[in-house]
């Protein structure tokens, strides 16, 4: 395991004893996302620089950049995990271990089925943040608990209330827990990693361990200056895209 420093909050106990405990970034976006900025090489450089062991690029309803990152990851000493953030009819779901784009707009349960059909796992990010397409207000508790894991710490927070609600729900329903930086610019990668206890350093072993709940969550709030820069950049990109469509 690489030596990673800078964590300021530990939410869960350490994962069970395993051959490896890997620091994994499970929520990041490249320029392929409508609100992302940087190419995958910058995300991988940052992951390596801060000592992460693995990185998943999870663009909105797109997978090309994630496949590219997974192919390049070994060159940076990092394990690549393929992924995408799927827009379901209820909100967002992270799909890991998939190799093809998951159709957006499907009902929550059908999206989970589509992810599992590809041999992947489904993780629900920021479920209680309605303003960020969290699913909790549109699906039942049983449906939410049917996910393979729930993101209980997202570093893009104001008060942390939504994170606490997610953690409480996951604990009460026995659902595995993860964290995510929700990085839309490279500087944010590594703000909130998931520590994963695995038997080997590979994508498959990491996903199996998450499914089994061999995780621990540590992270810190994204600095306001970075959040503001990301938000401002996202607005500019959306305006530019809209103008390009009109011209």
HUCORDA-V431868 format. One record per residue. RES is the residue in one small letter. PHI is phi in radians with two decimals (NA if undefined). PSI is psi in whole degrees, 0 to 359 (NA if undefined). D_LAST is the distance of its C-alpha to the last C-alpha in whole Angstrom. Layout:
RES,PHI,PSI,D_LAST / RES,PHI,PSI,D_LAST
This chain:
x,NA,136,50 / x,-1.18,158,48 / x,-1.57,116,49 / x,-1.97,130,47 / x,-2.13,162,47 / x,1.95,357,46 / x,-1.23,141,46 / x,-2.15,353,47 / x,-2.46,127,48 / x,-1.97,116,49 / x,-1.70,336,49 / x,-2.30,159,51 / x,-1.18,163,54 / x,-1.04,152,54 / x,-1.16,159,53 / x,-0.98,157,56 / x,-0.98,126,58 / x,-2.48,170,56 / x,-1.13,324,56 / x,-2.31,146,53 / x,-2.11,110,51 / x,-1.85,139,47 / x,-1.57,117,45 / x,-2.16,129,42 / x,-1.60,116,38 / x,-1.89,6,37 / x,-2.63,97,34 / x,-2.58,155,31 / x,-2.24,143,27 / x,-1.79,185,25 / x,-1.11,346,22 / x,-1.22,334,21 / x,-1.30,149,21 / x,-1.10,336,19 / x,-1.99,14,21 / x,-1.67,165,23 / x,-2.15,318,23 / x,-1.80,154,25 / x,-1.30,163,26 / x,-1.10,330,29 / x,-1.09,323,31 / x,-1.19,322,31 / x,-1.14,318,32 / x,-1.18,321,35 / x,-1.05,316,36 / x,-1.15,317,36 / x,-1.02,315,38 / x,-1.18,321,40 / x,-1.14,325,41 / x,-1.63,2,42 / x,1.53,21,44 / x,-1.24,152,42 / x,-1.66,335,44 / x,-2.64,153,41 / x,-2.45,135,37 / x,-2.01,125,35 / x,-1.61,123,31 / x,-2.19,70,30 / x,-1.20,156,26 / x,-1.22,115,25 / x,0.93,32,25 / x,-2.60,150,24 / x,-2.30,353,27 / x,-1.02,314,26 / x,-1.16,325,27 / x,-1.16,319,30 / x,-1.09,320,31 / x,-1.12,315,31 / x,-1.11,318,32 / x,-1.10,325,35 / x,-1.24,325,36 / x,-1.53,344,36 / x,-0.96,319,38 / x,-1.06,330,41 / x,-1.14,340,40 / x,-1.82,6,40 / x,1.30,25,43 / x,-2.15,146,41 / x,-1.43,130,41 / x,-1.63,133,38 / x,-2.06,123,37 / x,-1.33,147,35 / x,-2.98,171,33 / x,-2.77,151,30 / x,-1.76,109,29 / x,-1.57,134,29 / x,-1.57,101,28 / x,-1.51,176,30 / x,-1.12,339,31 / x,-1.74,341,33 / x,2.55,202,31 / x,-1.59,144,31 / x,-2.42,133,33 / x,-1.53,131,34 / x,-1.96,124,35 / x,-2.05,146,37 / x,1.40,13,38 / x,-1.67,154,36 / x,-2.05,353,34 / x,-2.23,152,32 / x,-1.06,135,29 / x,-1.58,130,30 / x,-1.03,125,28 / x,-1.34,162,27 / x,1.53,357,28 / x,-1.34,158,32 / x,-1.00,156,34 / x,-0.92,306,36 / x,-1.11,322,39 / x,-1.16,326,37 / x,-1.13,316,35 / x,-1.05,319,38 / x,-1.08,319,40 / x,-1.13,323,37 / x,-1.17,315,37 / x,-1.16,329,41 / x,-1.11,333,40 / x,-1.54,4,39 / x,1.43,14,42 / x,-1.66,181,40 / x,-2.12,151,40 / x,-1.97,123,39 / x,-2.12,131,38 / x,-1.60,116,37 / x,-1.51,151,36 / x,0.50,58,36 / x,-1.09,332,37 / x,-1.79,14,38 / x,-1.79,90,35 / x,-1.02,322,34 / x,-1.19,346,31 / x,-2.03,32,30 / x,1.10,36,30 / x,-1.19,147,34 / x,-1.58,345,35 / x,-1.02,327,39 / x,-1.42,356,38 / x,-2.05,355,37 / x,-2.27,166,40 / x,-1.37,165,43 / x,-1.10,322,45 / x,-1.10,321,47 / x,-1.13,315,43 / x,-1.07,319,42 / x,-1.23,348,46 / x,-1.41,351,45 / x,-1.16,157,42 / x,-1.24,333,44 / x,-2.86,163,43 / x,-2.19,135,42 / x,-1.33,112,40 / x,-1.77,352,42 / x,-2.41,113,41 / x,-1.99,126,37 / x,-1.26,347,37 / x,-1.53,81,34 / x,-2.21,157,37 / x,-1.78,292,38 / x,-1.80,341,41 / x,1.52,0,42 / x,-1.06,316,43 / x,-1.12,322,40 / x,-1.08,316,42 / x,-1.12,321,45 / x,-1.12,320,45 / x,-1.13,318,43 / x,-1.12,316,46 / x,-1.05,315,49 / x,-1.07,312,47 / x,-1.07,318,47 / x,-1.14,315,51 / x,-1.16,331,52 / x,-1.86,4,51 / x,1.15,36,52 / x,-1.70,133,48 / x,-0.95,151,47 / x,-2.11,143,45 / x,-2.34,172,43 / x,-2.20,167,41 / x,-2.80,140,37 / x,-1.33,338,35 / x,0.94,45,32 / x,-1.31,125,31 / x,-1.91,353,27 / x,-2.36,155,28 / x,-1.06,328,30 / x,-1.07,339,33 / x,-1.48,345,33 / x,-1.06,129,35 / x,1.67,2,38 / x,-1.15,325,38 / x,-2.48,81,40 / x,-1.45,162,41 / x,-1.85,128,43 / x,-1.53,126,47 / x,-2.15,125,48 / x,-1.54,115,51 / x,-2.24,167,51 / x,-1.64,344,53 / x,-2.71,166,51 / x,-1.65,81,48 / x,-2.64,161,46 / x,-1.04,312,43 / x,-1.04,317,45 / x,-1.15,322,48 / x,-1.13,314,45 / x,-1.17,321,44 / x,-1.08,320,47 / x,-1.20,321,49 / x,-1.10,314,46 / x,-1.02,324,47 / x,-1.46,354,50 / x,1.44,19,50 / x,-1.51,66,51 / x,-2.33,157,49 / x,-2.45,144,49 / x,-2.00,128,46 / x,-2.43,146,46 / x,-3.11,180,43 / x,-2.55,156,42 / x,-1.11,139,39 / x,-1.13,127,36 / x,-0.97,144,37 / x,-1.00,321,35 / x,-1.11,324,33 / x,-1.29,318,32 / x,-1.06,318,30 / x,-1.15,316,29 / x,-1.11,321,27 / x,-1.13,314,26 / x,-1.10,317,25 / x,-1.12,319,23 / x,-1.14,322,21 / x,-1.10,319,20 / x,-1.10,315,18 / x,-1.05,317,16 / x,-1.17,322,15 / x,-1.18,320,14 / x,-1.13,316,12 / x,-1.10,319,11 / x,-1.11,319,10 / x,-1.14,320,9 / x,-1.13,319,6 / x,-1.07,324,5 / x,-1.21,329,6 / x,-1.42,333,4 / x,-1.45,NA,0
